Amino acid sequence: MTGTFYCCRAVLATMIKQRSGSIINIPAAVAWLGSDGGEVHYTAAKAGFTRSLAREVAKYGIRVNCIAPGFIP
């Protein structure tokens, strides 16, 4: 989560000046589905961060999306 936050923060100033840009976060599918294995902090953080950031920067023409690939053996 820390890495995602710092990467987004690093590029947002430039994107806001340009009034355009796109950020793609890649959380695990459990971020959207939830888990019963004590991962509440992870699921809330990844899903909430992406959705909140998307709402905050939409007014600057910046898109924030997730690609959740699901379980990969």
Backbone hydrogen bonds, N-H to C=O, Kabsch-Sander energy under -0.5 kcal/mol:
donor,donor_aa,acceptor,acceptor_aa,energy
5,F,1,M,-2.2
6,Y,2,T,-2.6
7,C,3,G,-2.4
8,C,4,T,-2.2
9,R,5,F,-2.5
10,A,6,Y,-2.0
11,V,7,C,-1.3
12,L,8,C,-1.7
13,A,9,R,-0.7
15,M,11,V,-2.1
16,I,12,L,-2.9
17,K,13,A,-1.8
18,Q,14,T,-2.2
19,R,15,M,-1.5
20,S,15,M,-1.6
21,G,61,G,-0.8
23,I,63,R,-2.7
25,N,23,I,-0.5
25,N,65,N,-3.0
31,A,28,A,-2.1
32,W,29,A,-1.7
33,L,29,A,-1.9
34,G,30,V,-2.2
43,T,39,E,-2.5
44,A,40,V,-2.5
45,A,41,H,-1.9
46,K,42,Y,-2.5
47,A,43,T,-1.7
48,G,44,A,-1.9
49,F,45,A,-2.4
50,T,46,K,-1.9
51,R,47,A,-2.1
52,S,48,G,-2.5
53,L,49,F,-2.7
54,A,50,T,-2.2
55,R,51,R,-1.9
56,E,52,S,-2.2
57,V,53,L,-2.3
58,A,54,A,-1.0
60,Y,57,V,-1.7
61,G,58,A,-2.0
62,I,57,V,-1.5
63,R,21,G,-2.3
65,N,23,I,-2.7
67,I,25,N,-2.2
68,A,66,C,-0.5
